């Protein structure tokens, strides 16, 4: 028996109103009736552009809706995060006494819950760091591991960037930036057989 998982995401761009794209993938291993966790990958959630899953629909081959719920690993005793693929970035030390970290080479959007900064710096440092367009702030410090986690997923886009406030201090030496996403699943009772999930954007 086949199942369709429909994830409806409304596009806010007026020119795209009423237009949808469909993305599909086969789900293997549905061999017998039971509850199955269908992973929502960081790439999939990035295409959705949101972490609001109220518009998910699951239908079987008779077009009957299948009940489901969305769960994440934070619902269990252990919080499990999956690393995103290596994200290319550029670092620009500006004359306005800020450092800008940009991701213009990003080929697709992602959602992330944690970002790790790997900084090579001699001596103590303390810098305010702002992420745009989300507008949240973190602090880079020689006294911390510079790992920042948020329960609510954050969207990473090609025009997203970090701005580090240097003031009169020398710019930080950013060696690497790593992103992680909280594992999320659609959990549904399936009757067995190959399943197909799809979402509309």
N, C-alpha and C positions, 0 to 999 in steps of 0.2 A: 504494500500500500504506500502511496506517495502522499507527502504532505507539503503544502506550500506555507512558508512563513512570510507574511507580508509586513514590511516595516514601512509605514507611510510617513514621509517627511515632507512637510509643506515648504516650498521654496518661497522666500520672501521677495525675490526679484520680480517686479511687475511683468517684465518681458517674458518670464518663464511661467506665469500663472496658468494653471491648467495643463502644463506639460510635465510628463513624468518619464523617467528612465527606470528600467527594471534590471536588477542584478540578481543572478541566480547561481546556485552551486549545489551539487549533489551532497547529501549527507549519507555517509556510509555507516554500517554497523548497526542499523536498526533491524535486528534479527528476530526479535520476539516482543510481545506486548510488555510495556513497562514505561517508567518515567525516564526521559532522556534529557540531558543537558546539551543544548545547541549553543556552541560558543559564539559570542559576538566579539569578533576580533577587533583590535585597535583600528585596522584599516576599514573595516565595515562601519564602525561607529564614527570614524572620521568622515566617511562618505555621507552618513546620516546627518552629520553636522550638529548633533545634539545628544544629550544623555537622557532625554525624556522619551520613554518607551511606551507611552499610552496608546500609540497608534499601531502597535504591532498586531497583526492578525495571523492566525494559523488555520489553514483549511486542508481537509483531506481531498482525495480525488473525486469524491462526490460533492465537493464544494461545501461541505459541512464544516462549521467552525469548531476548532479544537481548543478547549480551555488551556491556559498556560499561565505561568507567572515568570517574572524576571528576577533573577537572583545574582548576587555578586559574592566574591570570596570574602568580603568584609562581613557578610552575614554569618560566617562560620567562625570557629575559634582562631583561624589563621588568615591573615590578609596576604593574598598571593598576587603578585604583580608580574606581568609579562613585559620584557623589554621591547621597545619599538625598534624597527630597523635603524641602522646608523643614519642620523639626520645630518646632512651637510650644512655647515654654517660659516659665516664670515664675521670677523671681528674688526671693527673700525674705531680707532681712538680719535675722537673729534676734538676740534679746537674749543668746543663749548664745555670742555672738562667732563665729558661723558664718554663712556664706551658703549657702542651699539653692537649687539649680536643679532644678526639677521639670518633668515632661512629662505632666501629668495630662490634657491635651487631646489626647493621642495616640490616634488612632482604631484603630491596629493595631500589632503588634510588628514590629521590624526586627532584622537583624543588622548590626553595623558593625565595621570594622577600624581606622578612624581617626576621631578627633574633633579639630576645630580650634576653639580659643577665640579670638574677636576681642575684645580688651580695650582699653578707652580709659582710660588711667591716666596721671597726671602723676607723674614721679619713679620711683624704683626700687621694686620689690615682689617678694616671694617668698612663695608660699602653697602649703601642702599641700592637695591636692584628692583626695577619695575618691569612688569611684563605687559605688553600691549598686543591686541586691543582689550584684553580682559581687565587690565588695570589693577592687578594685585601686586603686592610688594613683598619681597623677601630680603633677607640680610645675608650678605656674603662676609664671612669672618674667618680669621685664622684660628679662632677658638672653637669652631664647629666643623662638622663634616660636610657642610654645604649640600645637604640632601633635603629637599622640600616636598612635602606630601600634602595633598588636598583630597578630602573625601569626594568632593564634586569635581567631575572631570573637566578639564580645560581644553579648549580647541586650539590646535596648532595649525596655522595656515601659512602659505608662502609669504604673506605680508606681516606675519607676527614678528615681534622682536623684543629683546631684553635691552633695557637701558640702565647702565651701571653709573652711579653718580660718584665721580672721582674727586671733585673739588680740587684741592691743590696737591693731591696725592698722585703718585705714578699709576698708570693703568695696570690692572691685574693681567697676569699671563694665563689666559684661558686655554687649557690644553684639550679639554674634551667636555661635551655636554651629552648626557644620556637621559632618555625619556623612558618612562614605564607607565603601563596602563593597568588598572585594576581589572582582573578577570571577571567578565560578566557573561551570563547565560540566559537563554530562554529555556525554561523547563516545562515540558509537556508530556502527557501520557500518549504514546504512540503505539499502534497496533502491530508494527513490524513491517519489514520490507524497506526498500530504498526510499529515502525521503529527499525532497527538494525544498530548499528554502530560497526565498526571493524577497527583495525589498524594493520598494518604489521610491524614487527621489525626484 
